[in-house]
Amino acid sequence: MARRQRVLMRSVGALAAASVLVLSPWLAAGASVQEPDFDGFVQGALGAEPDEYGDIQDVVHLVGEYAGGGNEGPGTGPVVVSRPISEAPPPPPPPIPENCSPTDPRDACRVDPTVPAPPPGEPTVTLRDIASFRPTIPLDTMEPDGWAVVGLPANFVSEASVQVVSGSLLGRPAEVRFTPVGYSWSSSGASGVASESPGATWAELGLEEFSPTPTSLVFVERGRYDVQPTVTYVAEYRFNGSVWRAIAGTLDLPAPVRSVLVGEIDSVLVAGDCQARPTGPGC
C-alpha cells in the first residue's frame, strides 16, 4: 500500500548553491521520486506570503512524495529535496535619524553608501562639535510685502541656500557644509506651515495673487502679528578636502522675525487694472 509523507524543516542560513537530491538506500532499489511543488507547498506549509520581490525567504528542505514498492520491499527512508527558495534580497537602505524632521526629508538625510568609512581613530563628529561653524542667517520674503488680508493667503518664500563654512574642527582645519531640507513659518495669528520646498512667488508658480501655496499663511483676525521663519539644515564635514561625511541629526536655524499687518478691506490693491491684468483678483 502506497504511503505519502511530508516533513518540513526550516533553516535560516546560507543559501545552497544548487539543488541537492539525497536518496535513502531504499530508493536506490527503484522507487519513484517526484519533486514537490516547492513554491505552493512552502507557502502553504509556512503560512508565509512572498516578500516584495516575490520570494519566500529561508532555505527549505522538504521530504518528497513517494510510493512504496521496489525489489527491497516497502522501504522506510524518506526523500529529502533541498534547494534555495530565493536569492538573497538587496540590503536595506541606511537608517534615517529619528530627528531628521520636521518635513521628513528622507533623501537628504540618508548616509551616502558610497562614502568610505572614516579612517581608524577618527572620532565621530556630532552637531555639538560644529557649534562654532555658523551659516549665514537665512532671509525670507513675503507677498504682499509686510501686510495681509484676513482670510486670504499671504505667500512666504525662503532664500536659504547651501553654505560651506571653514574653520577648525577637533583641532584640525575643516569645512562644514549646511544644506537646507525643511522650511517652516509660525505665527500666533495663523496656523503654521512646514514644507520641504523654500517656496516661490505667485508669478514664478503661474498663480493669481492671493492664491494658496505650500508656504502660505492665512490670518483669521485683524491685527499685527509676528511671523517666525525657521530653516532646517543637515550638515556634513570634511578634513583637508576629503570626501564629505554626514553628521547625524538636523539643525533648526531661525530667521529674523517678520512683522505683518493684517486687515479687512473691501478692495484689494493689484498690480494693474482688469484691462492690463484680466486674470487679477476681482476681474
N, C-alpha and C positions, 0 to 999 in steps of 0.2 A: 504494500500500500504506500502510495506516494506520500511524502511529508514535505511540508513547506515551513521554513523557519526564517525569521528575520531578527537580527540582533544589531543594535545601533551603538556605536562607540564614538564619542566625540573627543577630539584632541585639538587644543589650541596651540599651535606651534608652527614650525617652519613648513612651508608648502612643499609637497612632494614634487620631484622634477618630472615624473611621468606616472602613468597608471601602472599598478602592480597587481598581478593576479597570483594569489597563493592558494595552492591546491593541497588538500589532505591526501594521504596515501589511498584513502578510499576512492577519491575521484580519479586517481591515476588508472583505475581499473576500467574506466569507460563511462562514468556517469556524465550526464549532460549538464552544462553550466549556462545560465542565462544572466547576463549583466542587468541589474535593475535599472529602472528609470530614475537616475540619480536626482535630477532637479526636482521632479514631482514628489518622489519619496522623501527626500531630505526636508523639503518644505513642510510636508505633512507631518513627518515624524518629530521635527524640532519645533513646529509651530512658528517658524520664522518666515518673515517676508523678505524678498530680495531688497538689498540696500539701494541707494540712489544710482548705483552703477549697474543694477540688475543682477547682482551677485548675492549668494548666501555665503557668509564668511565661515571660516574654520575648515579644517581638513576632516572629512567624514569617511569612516570605514564602515562598510556595510557587509552583512552576510547575505549573499545572493540566494536566489530560489533554486532548489534542485529537486530532482526526482530520484527516488530510491532505485536500486537495481544494480546491475553490473556483475562481473564474474566473481567479485569478492563478497557478494551479499548486499544487504541494505545499506551498510555503512553508517558511520556516526559522525563523520567530520563535516564541518561547515565550509562554505566557500567564502573567503574574505576578499573583497574587492576594495582597493584603496586608490583614491585619486583626489587631486585637489579640486575643490569646488570652484575657486576663482583665483585670479591673480590678486596680489596684494593691492589695495586701493592706494591712490596717491596720498602723501602725507597731508594732514590738515594744515590750514593756513596758520601763521603765527598768532599767538593770543593778542587780544586787544586790551590795553589797560582799562580798568573799570572807570577811571576818572577821565577817560577820553570823551569829553562832553562839551557843551550841552546839546549839540545837534548831531551826535553820533557820526562824526566824520571818520568812518571806518578805514577808507583807503589811505587817508593821510596819516592815520595813527598806527598803521601796520609797520612792523620792522621789515626792512628790505632783506629778503633771504639771501640775496647775492652779496651782501656786505660781509666781509670776513669778520670773525670774532676778534675782539680786542687782543692785542699781544699779551702773553703771560705776564702777570704782575701789574698790568694797567688797572687801576681801580675803576669801579662803576661810578659813572658821573650821574648826579641827580640834579633836580631843579634847584636845590639849595646851593649846590656848588656853583651855579651860574648866576647867582643873585647879583653879582657885580656887572653882569652883561645886561644892559637895558636897551631895548629897542626904542626908537623914536615913538613918542605918544601918538597914536593914530587919531586922525581927524575925521569928521564926517560932515555931510551937507544934508539939507532938507529942502523940500519944496512943498508948499510955498516957503520962502526963506524967513524963518522966525515966527510964523503965525500959522494958525489952522482954524478950521471951521467945525463947529460942533456937528458930529455925525458924519463928517466926510474924511476920507483917508488923507493923512499927511505922510509924504513919502520920505524915507531916510536912506542915505547912501553912505557907506563907509569907504574911506580912502586908504585903508590899511593895505600893506603890501609886504612881500618877502624882504627881510632885512638880514644882513650879515654884520655882526659886531665883533671886533677884535679886542683881545685883552689877554690877561693871564689867568689860566685855569689850572688849579692844583700846582702852581709854581712853574707852569710851562706856557710858552706862547701858544695861543689857540684862537680859533674862531667859533662863534656860535651863530647858527642860522635859525631865525624865527620865521615860521610860516603860518599865516592866519588860516584857520579852519572853521571858525564859527563867529557869528556876529549877533549881537542882541541889543535891544533898546528897551528900557524900562522907564515907567513914569507912574506917578500916583494918579494921574488924570486919565490913563488909558491902560488897556490890557497890554502887557509886554509882548514882544515878538522876538523869536530867535530863528536864525537862518544859517544855512551853510553858504549862502551867497552874500556878497557885500552889498547887493542891491544895484539898481540902475535908475536913471532918471526916466520920467514918463516918456520923454522924446526917444530915448535910447530903446525903450521897450515897445515903442509904437503905440502907446496908450494915450487916451484923453487925460486931461488934467483932472485931478481928484479921483483917479481910478485906484482901486486897491492893488497892492503889490505884496510880494512876500516879505517886504521890510517896511510896511506902512503901519502907522498907529491911527486909531480912531478915538478922539476925545469925546467924552459924553456930557461934559458940563463946561460952562464958560469959566474963564479964569486964566491965571498964569501958572504954568507948570514947568518943572524941571524934567528934562529927559536925559537919562544916563546911558550913553553908548558904551559897550564893552566888546573887546575883541579877544577871542580865544586863540592862543598860539600853541603849536607844537614846536619843540626845539631839537636841534641836532648840534653836534660839536665835532671838531677835528683838530688834531695837533699837526703843525708843520705841513699843512697841505695834504694830509692823508685823506682817506675816504670819510664821508660823513657818517656819524653813528648817532642813532636816535636816542633821546633821553625820555624815559618813561614819564607819562603824565602830561598835563596841559597847564598852560599859564593864562590866566584871565587878566587883561590889562585894560583898565577903564580909560576912556577918552574924556576930554573936557565936557562937563555938564552943559547942556544947551537949554536956554530958557525959551519957552514957547507961549505966545499969547493966543488964547483960544476964545473965539467969539461967535455970536449968532448974527448972521446977516441975511438979508433977503436977496441981495445980488452978490455976485462973485466977480472979482477982478480977473480978467483974462488978458491974454497977450494981444488980442485984436478983436475987431467986431466979427459978427457972424458972416459977413461977406468975405472978409480976409481969412477967417478961420471957421468954415462952416461946420467943422466937427467939434468945436469947442463947447464947453458946458453951457447949457441953455439954448443952444442953436438947433 
